[in-house]
Structure formats: structure tokens, C-alpha cells
Amino acid sequence: MLRYAIIFFVIALIAAVLGFSGIAGAATNIAWVLFVVFVILAIISLLRGKRV
């Protein structure tokens, strides 16, 4: 999950540099959602005693 968040963040950076603001914004939102889901799942796993 974190890997996909990083990939979408890199896509957003490249799109922003090239001037595609719509694609950059969408990729940033997707990356943010994936990162939040990753953090929530990591916290749940740590609280339950399992490794991430």
C-alpha cells in the first residue's frame, strides 16, 4: 500500500513539473488516501501485535 502511495506521489510530481495540474491533483489525492489507509492499517496491526 505504501508502495502505491509513493508511486502516485512520484506521478503527481512529474505531472506537476510538466504542467498537467489536473492529473497532478488527482494523483496527489490518490496518494494521500492510500497513505492514510496504510497508516490506519499499520496502527491496527501494531495494536493487535502483528507485524506490518
N, CA, C and O of each residue as an XYZ file, in Angstrom:
208
protein
N       0.829     -1.182      0.000
C       0.000      0.000      0.000
C       0.877      1.251      0.000
O       0.608      2.210     -0.724
N       1.912      1.228      0.809
C       2.804      2.384      0.848
C       3.528      2.546     -0.490
O       3.802      3.666     -0.922
N       3.832      1.437     -1.133
C       4.500      1.490     -2.432
C       3.635      2.225     -3.456
O       4.135      3.052     -4.219
N       2.329      1.919     -3.469
C       1.434      2.580     -4.412
C       1.284      4.059     -4.093
O       1.168      4.881     -5.002
N       1.286      4.406     -2.808
C       1.208      5.816     -2.428
C       2.426      6.575     -2.935
O       2.303      7.693     -3.433
N       3.596      5.969     -2.809
C       4.825      6.617     -3.289
C       4.807      6.730     -4.808
O       5.223      7.747     -5.361
N       4.326      5.691     -5.483
C       4.254      5.731     -6.950
C       3.333      6.853     -7.411
O       3.681      7.599     -8.326
N       2.162      6.982     -6.792
C       1.239      8.046     -7.187
C       1.804      9.423     -6.844
O       1.550     10.390     -7.563
N       2.568      9.522     -5.752
C       3.200     10.794     -5.416
C       4.234     11.187     -6.470
O       4.315     12.352     -6.857
N       5.014     10.229     -6.928
C       6.001     10.500     -7.974
C       5.304     10.897     -9.279
O       5.752     11.808     -9.976
N       4.208     10.210     -9.603
C       3.437     10.579    -10.788
C       2.928     12.014    -10.660
O       2.962     12.778    -11.625
N       2.459     12.375     -9.472
C       1.973     13.738     -9.241
C       3.089     14.757     -9.417
O       2.868     15.820     -9.997
N       4.275     14.449     -8.929
C       5.404     15.375     -9.083
C       5.777     15.555    -10.548
O       6.008     16.675    -11.004
N       5.835     14.464    -11.274
C       6.190     14.542    -12.692
C       5.126     15.307    -13.466
O       5.449     16.139    -14.314
N       3.859     15.028    -13.175
C       2.776     15.726    -13.859
C       2.796     17.216    -13.534
O       2.525     18.042    -14.405
N       3.110     17.563    -12.302
C       3.173     18.976    -11.922
C       4.308     19.690    -12.646
O       4.147     20.829    -13.085
N       5.446     19.031    -12.770
C       6.584     19.637    -13.469
C       6.248     19.854    -14.936
O       6.655     20.852    -15.529
N       5.504     18.919    -15.521
C       5.151     19.024    -16.930
C       3.933     19.914    -17.174
O       3.578     20.172    -18.324
N       3.291     20.385    -16.103
C       2.189     21.322    -16.249
C       0.808     20.706    -16.301
O      -0.158     21.402    -16.617
N       0.683     19.443    -16.006
C      -0.622     18.786    -16.009
C      -1.210     18.869    -14.600
O      -1.097     17.925    -13.819
N      -1.828     19.988    -14.283
C      -2.285     20.218    -12.911
C      -3.443     19.305    -12.530
O      -3.545     18.900    -11.372
N      -4.316     18.973    -13.473
C      -5.436     18.087    -13.158
C      -4.980     16.701    -12.779
O      -5.447     16.127    -11.795
N      -4.069     16.168    -13.558
C      -3.532     14.833    -13.277
C      -2.720     14.859    -11.978
O      -2.776     13.919    -11.186
N      -1.973     15.932    -11.771
C      -1.170     16.053    -10.553
C      -2.072     16.095     -9.320
O      -1.773     15.462     -8.307
N      -3.154     16.824     -9.403
C      -4.074     16.900     -8.274
C      -4.739     15.573     -7.981
O      -4.868     15.177     -6.823
N      -5.161     14.886     -9.027
C      -5.805     13.583     -8.847
C      -4.822     12.567     -8.258
O      -5.167     11.816     -7.346
N      -3.611     12.553     -8.780
C      -2.608     11.614     -8.275
C      -2.245     11.931     -6.823
O      -1.995     11.022     -6.032
N      -2.217     13.211     -6.478
C      -1.923     13.595     -5.098
C      -3.027     13.124     -4.164
O      -2.750     12.627     -3.073
N      -4.267     13.276     -4.584
C      -5.381     12.816     -3.756
C      -5.357     11.306     -3.570
O      -5.592     10.812     -2.468
N      -5.077     10.580     -4.629
C      -4.997      9.120     -4.531
C      -3.855      8.719     -3.602
O      -4.015      7.829     -2.766
N      -2.702      9.375     -3.746
C      -1.561      9.066     -2.885
C      -1.895      9.348     -1.426
O      -1.527      8.567     -0.548
N      -2.586     10.449     -1.154
C      -2.941     10.799      0.214
C      -3.886      9.748      0.818
O      -3.697      9.328      1.959
N      -4.889      9.330      0.062
C      -5.830      8.325      0.550
C      -5.106      7.004      0.831
O      -5.328      6.381      1.869
N      -4.251      6.585     -0.084
C      -3.513      5.332      0.120
C      -2.604      5.420      1.343
O      -2.476      4.450      2.089
N      -1.973      6.576      1.554
C      -1.097      6.752      2.709
C      -1.890      6.697      4.007
O      -1.448      6.082      4.977
N      -3.048      7.330      4.035
C      -3.879      7.311      5.239
C      -4.357      5.890      5.530
O      -4.346      5.460      6.684
N      -4.772      5.164      4.508
C      -5.192      3.773      4.700
C      -4.025      2.941      5.219
O      -4.209      2.103      6.102
N      -2.824      3.162      4.682
C      -1.646      2.437      5.155
C      -1.385      2.717      6.627
O      -1.118      1.792      7.395
N      -1.458      3.979      7.028
C      -1.198      4.336      8.424
C      -2.245      3.706      9.341
O      -1.904      3.181     10.401
N      -3.493      3.753      8.949
C      -4.552      3.157      9.766
C      -4.339      1.656      9.914
O      -4.446      1.121     11.018
N      -4.038      0.973      8.809
C      -3.795     -0.470      8.885
C      -2.541     -0.799      9.693
O      -2.508     -1.806     10.399
N      -1.516      0.040      9.595
C      -0.301     -0.184     10.373
C      -0.578     -0.038     11.867
O      -0.082     -0.828     12.670
N      -1.359      0.956     12.238
C      -1.693      1.150     13.651
C      -2.530     -0.016     14.171
O      -2.292     -0.507     15.274
N      -3.493     -0.453     13.392
C      -4.317     -1.596     13.795
C      -3.451     -2.843     13.944
O      -3.623     -3.608     14.894
N      -2.525     -3.052     13.016
C      -1.651     -4.223     13.112
C      -0.741     -4.153     14.330
O      -0.505     -5.166     14.989
N      -0.234     -2.976     14.629
C       0.636     -2.830     15.788
C      -0.142     -3.033     17.088
O       0.380     -3.608     18.043
N      -1.367     -2.569     17.124
C      -2.168     -2.742     18.320
C      -2.568     -4.205     18.529
O      -2.743     -4.642     19.667
N      -2.709     -4.938     17.472
C      -3.085     -6.347     17.566
C      -1.862     -7.249     17.730
O      -2.012     -8.456     17.921
N      -0.660     -6.687     17.659
C       0.542     -7.458     17.900
C       1.113     -8.142     16.684
O       1.959     -9.026     16.816
N       0.670     -7.754     15.492
C       1.187     -8.354     14.273
C       2.150     -7.382     13.598
O       2.071     -6.171     13.805
N       3.041     -7.913     12.807
C       3.967     -7.054     12.062
C       3.297     -6.527     10.819
O       2.380     -7.147     10.281
N       3.765     -5.361     10.358
C       3.208     -4.728      9.166
C       3.770     -5.386      7.935
O       3.427     -4.999      6.818
